[in-house]
Amino acid sequence: MHSARGRAAGLAAGVLSAALALTACGGDSGSSSSTDSGGDTSSEGGDVELTVSLFGTFGYEESGLFEAYEASHPGVTIAYESVQQEDEYWPALQTRLNAGSGVADVYGIEVGRIRDVANNQADKWVDLTTTAAGDQLAKFPDWKTAAATTEDGKVLGMGTDIGPMAICYRSDLLEQAGLPTDPADLAAEMGSWEDYVALGKEFQAGAPEGTAWTDASSGLYNSIISTESEIYYDEAGELIWDSNEAVKNAFDLAAQAGTDGLTANVQQFSPEWNQGFVSGSFATLACPSWMIGYIKGQAGDAGSGQWNVTGLPGGAGGNWGGAYLAIPTASEHQEAAAELVAWLTAGEQQAAVFENVGNFPSNTDGIAAVGDVTDDYFSGAPIGEIFGAVAEAAPTQILGDDDGVIKNQLSRALDSVVANGVDPAAAWETAATDISNEIG
Amino acid sequence: MSREDRGWRSRQVRLRLFRWEAQFAPYAYVAPFFIIFAAFGLFPLVYTAYISLHDYRLGSEMTWVGIGNYEWLFSNPKFYNALWKTFTLGALSTIPQLLIALGLAHLLNYRLRGRNFFRVSMLMPYATSVAASTLVFSQVFGRDNGFLNWLLSLINIDAVDWRNGNWLAQLAISVIVTWRWTGYNALIYLAGMQSIPMELYESAAMDGANRWTQFIHITLPGLRPTILFTVVVSTIGATQLFGEPLLFDFGNPRGGAVSQYQTIGLFMYEQGWFFFQLGKAAAVAWVMFVLILALVLINVSLTRWRTRESR
C-alpha cells in the first residue's frame, strides 16, 4: 500500500513532469523550478528506481522520508518493501544474495548480523568509504561504525538507530518499598551492578505482594554484559567467553538475583512479561531507548506518570539493538543508493524518525538534535539527554561470528536457574557443553 | 491406383501415430506429476543429502566435511534429548487423540439429534490455524493470569508453572495437538464406520449385544484399515511436531529453558534458522526422514501381522 503509492508518485513525476511536479513535490517548491530540465534528463536515462528492503520499523515510510526524497530528487523513485520479522527477513536476504537475483539496492541490517557481514560477506557489500556516503561516517560514535568495519578498513554499513540502555522503573512501587524515586537519588544509590542487586534485596524486603525487583535474570545478564567491551571474543578474534571474568561475573550476579527471588521469572516479550507492565510484577528493568514506546503500549494510559528513567549503574554506557543500512555489490545503482543512504542517516532525518517512531539516532548530529526531548509519560524524564549520555559512554564492543549462539545458550542457562531450579554452577556447565558442541 | 496408394499411406501414418500415441501418451499424462515431484520432492531430498555432507553456514561457502555432521549429531546429547521428547510428546498426544476420536466417531455413528452439527463442529479445531490455537492455549496455560490456573485457584490449588515444568509443558502441548486433530481423525473413523453394513449392528442388537460389545466385535475389526491409516498419518505428524512447541515458547526453537519440549523438528530448525548451520540442519533432516520411513514400515508390518493373526 505504502510502497505502491510511492512508486506511483515517482512514475507520475517522471512522465508528466511539469503538471505533476507541483503536486508530487508538495511543500518542497525548490525543485519545481527545474521541472523542464528534470523532464529532459529523465528521457536521457537519468531515471533511477531504487529498491529499499527493510525489516520491522525503520520509520522512513512512517515519517514520509521516501516521498520527501523523491520530491527533492526528480528522477529517483523508491520502491520500498518491508518484512516485519527480522528472523524471516535475514534468511530471505541471504538466499537472494547467494542467488544474485532480485537483490535490492539498499538493505537494513540488524546489529546482531553486522559482524557476520563484516567478517564473512565483505565481497557482497559496497565499501561505503568509497561512495558519496563516506564523508558522513565521521558523524557516528566510533563503536557504531567499528562494528560494520572489516579487518582491512572497509565500512559496509551506515548506522541508522541505536539502543542505548537505561533503567526504567516504577516510581510508585519503589516508593511503597521505601526506596528513592527521584532519578538522581536512585542513580546515587547505584554505583555498580552489585549495588543494583543489593538495592533489589532492600526493595524486596518492603515490596508490595507479587512484585519483584526486575523482570528476568537473562534480561539482567544482557544489560550487564552490554556495558563491556570484551565479551565472548578478544581482539585477536579468539574465543574467550569461558575465561572472561566479566562474563562469569555477570552470569553469577544475574543467577544470584534469580535465586534470591529478585526476578519475576518471566520471559522477555512473553504475554506474562507484557502483562507485568500493567500488573507491576516487576519494578525495574534495563530498557533500551526503543523499549520506551513498547512500555507505553503495554502499560497503557493508566501507567502514565508511574514510570521514570535513570542511567545505568555507575553511569556506564550500554547498547541493545539498532541497525545499519548497506548496499549490496549486486546493486546496479550503487552511487544513487549511497546518496539515499547518506540522506536517510543524516542527523536531521534521524531526529525526524526519533520523533515519529522513537528509534534513537546514531548520528551525533541527530543525538544533539534530540538532546532536550523529555517524556511526559515517564514523569517528564529528559530521555534525550539520558540516552544521549549513555550512547556516548557505550564501549566499542568486540563482536564475533558466534556471539548470538553463546548469548543464547547463556540466557537459556539463566532461565533454567530461575524457572527449573537448576544449580547455577550446573547451568553454567551445561551452557559450556552446549556452546562447545555448537561452535567447537 | 495412386489415389488408393495415397489413402493407404495416410492410413499407415495415422495408424503409426495411434500406436505411438498409445505407447507414449500415458507417459505424457503422468509426466506433470513426476516433473513436479522431481523439482519439489526428489531434488530437495538429494540436495539436502548433499548439503548434509558439508559445513555450510548461510551466506558463506560450503566446505566438505564428509560424515562429520552425522558424527556430530550422533554424539550430541541434545539430539537424543530431542529424539526422546519427540517420542514422549508423540505418545502423549497421539494415543489419547486416536482413542478419543474413535469413541467420538462411534457415538456419532448412531442416529442422534443434531448429528450434522456435531460432525461439523468437530472439524472446527482442524480449520483453526496452529498459530491461533497456540496463542489461545498459551493464555489458558499462562502462569500468572492463565485461565486454567484461575480455575485451579477456585479449588485452592496453587498456580502451576505449566511452561517451565517438564511433563506439565509436554502435557499442555499434547492438549493443543489433541484438541486440533481429534475431530479430523474422528471424521475419518466415521467415514470408515459408515462402510460397515448397518445390518450387522441390527442383528447383533437382536442377539442382545450392547453398544460396547458391538463396538469391540463389529466396529473395530471393520475399521482396521482406517485405523492403520490414521496411526501412520499421526505417527508422521508426531515425528514432525513443530508449530505447537515452537509457539508455546513464543517462537523460540529451544523448547523451554532445559529443552524439555524440544522436538526433532525444533532441533533442526534451531540449527538451520537460528544458528544458520545449514549442514547440520540438513543432517538432522535426513535422519528424521529415515526415522519416519522406519516408523511407517514398523507400523505397517505390525498391523499386517495383527491382521493375519486375528484371521
Interface residues (C-beta under 8 A of the other chain):
Chain A: D87 P91 Q94 L97 N98 D116 N120 Q121 K124 V266 Q267 F269 S270 P271 E272 Q275 G276 S279 S281 G404 V405 N408 R412 A413 D415 S416 A419 N420 V422 T433 D434 N437 E438
Chain B: R57 L58 G59 S60 W72 N76 P77 K78 S138 Q139 G142 R143 D144 N145 D161 R163 N164 F250 R254 A257 V258 Q260 W273 F274 F275 F276 Q277
